[in-house]
């Protein structure tokens, strides 16, 4: 409640300007501007501010139109503050990713320097000499060409393939879950920001009709 009261004194334009400046800084990061993500995100946000006349003249700006609608203004300010937090989280995750990659490279170089393959005195163990009395009892059954696996089940028009389809479906679910787990903190932060920006665009379309 206190935070909402404080946000009443903040203008939508001021918080939106902070978001723009933060997105400009994102363009300086190779990780954040990969595939022009930061640039495109900035373009989308500028379009959002234009749709609602966030930076319009004093009498036609979004702040002016919501001057007597305190609750609605607070909603916009809070959403923009959340967007700003998402942008900052992206910046933080990008910096941590760079530090993590640098540590991995340094660790890999150290392992290469300590690799025993660089030591000329390290040799493979000598092969065991042939002996006519050697015992081949330890040989794996798979080495015997006469030993084969169980015969394949003969085809039957009445066979039930439900187990197979169930197994394949389970593999797809596991693959999807594994893909979600593989999402890096940076990708997750960017995904959150993209989702919030889509929500803001939907909100802009509604309010553009209401305010005009």
N, C-alpha and C positions, 0 to 999 in steps of 0.2 A: 504494500500500500504506500509506504514511504517512497519507494522507487518510482511508482506511478506518479506520485505527486511531484517528484523532482523532474520527471520527464515532461510535465506540463510546461515548464519553463523553457524546454529545449525545442528548437524549431526542427521540423522535418527536413528542411533544406540543409541545416547544419550537419545533421547526422548523415544525410545522403552524401554530402561533400566529403565527410570522413571516409565513407565507404569507397568513394571514387579514388581518393588519395591512396588508400590501402591497396586497391586493385592495381593502381599504377606501379606500386612497389613490387607487386607480384610479377609484373612483366620483366623485372630485372632478374628473376630467379629462373634458371634453365629448367628446373623441375616443374615449376608452376606454369611456365609458358610453353611446355612441350605440347606439340600439335596446336599451338596458338590458343591454349585454353584460357590463360589470363586475359589475353587481348579480346577474345570473343566474349568472355564473361563481362568485361568492362563495357563492351559495345551493347550487350543485352541490358545491362543496368542503366546505361545512359538512355537507352530507348524507353526503359520503364519511367525514368524521371521526366522524360519528354512527354510521355503519354498522360501523366498526371500534372504536368506543369509545375513540377517541384521547384524549379528555378525560374518560374515565371515572374512577371512584374508583381509589384506589391499587392495590387488589388485582385489579381487573377491566379496567384500562386496557390498551391495546395494548402499551405499554412493559413492563407487568408480565407480560403473557402471553409476551412474547418475551425476557424477562430471561435465560433460559438458551439462547436461540437467537441467538447473536451474529451469525452471517452474515445471517440473515433480518432482524434489526433494522437492520443496515448497509444492506441493500437498500432498506428503507423510508426511512431517513434520506437516502440518496443520491437517491432519486426525489423526495422533497420538496424537497431542495436544488436539484435540477434545475428543479422547478416554480417555486421562488422566483426562480431566474435567468430563467426565461421571463417571469414577471410583471414583473421589473425591466427586461427587454428591451422589453416592451410600453410601460412608462412612458417609457423612453428614446426609443423610436420616436415616441411621441405628442408628446413635447416637440420633437423634431427636425421633425416634420411641422408643428407650429404655427409654428416659426421659419421654415421653408421657405415656408409660405403667406404669412407676414407679409412676407418678402422679395419674393415675387412681387407682392403688392399694392403695395408701395412702388415697385417697378420699373415696374409698369404705370402708376402715377400720374405718375412721372417722364416716361415716354414720352408720356403725354397732354399734359403741360405743354409738351413740346418739339415737339409735332405741328405740321407746317407748315400744316395746315388752319386753324390759328388766325390765320395771317398774312393780313391783308386784301390785301396786295400780291401774293400768290401767285395766279396766274390760270391757267386752262387755256390751252394753245397755241391760236392762232386756226385755224379750219378752213381747209383749202386751197380757194381760189376755183375755181369751175367753169371748165373750159376745153374748148372743142370739140376741141382738139388733144391732149387727155389720152390717155395710153396705158394701156389696161386689160389689158395683157398680164400684169401681175403679179397679176391677180385669181385667186383660188384656184379650182381646178376644182370645188370643192364649192359655189361660188356659182352654178354653172350648173345650172338645174333639169333640163337634158337629160342631165347626167352622173349616172349612178347607179352603185351598187356592184355587185359580182358577183352573179349570180342565185343564189337559194337552191337548195340541193341538192334535187332532187325526191325525194319519199317513195318508199321501196322497202321491201317486207316483208323483204328480205334484208339491210337495212342493219345495220351493226355499231355499237351505241351504247356499246361498252365504253370508248372514249376519253372519252365524255362522263361516264359514271359515275365513271371514274378521276379525271377532273378535279374533279368535285364532291367526291369523297372527299378529294382533296388539299387542296381549299379548306377543308374542315371541320377537317382536321389543322392547317393553318396558322392557322385561327381559334382553335383550342384553345391552340396554342403562344403566339399573341399575347396571349390572355387570361391565361395564366400569367405572361408577362413584364410585364403591366400591374399585377400584384399589388404593392401598395406594401409597404415594409418593415414598416409597422404591421400591415397585414392578414396578412402572413407570420408575424409574431411572435404575433399572436392565434391564427392557425391552428395554430401549433406548441403553444401553451398548451392549446388545445382538444383536440388530439390526445393530449397527455400526460395530461390530466384523464380522457379516455375510457379510457386504459390503466390509470390508477389505479382507476377504477370497476370495470373487469374484474377487477383484482387483488383488490379489496375483496370482490367476490362470492365468489371462490375462498377467500380467507382467512377470511371470515365463517363458512363451513361447517367449515373446519379447526379454528378456535379455539373454536367453540361445541359 
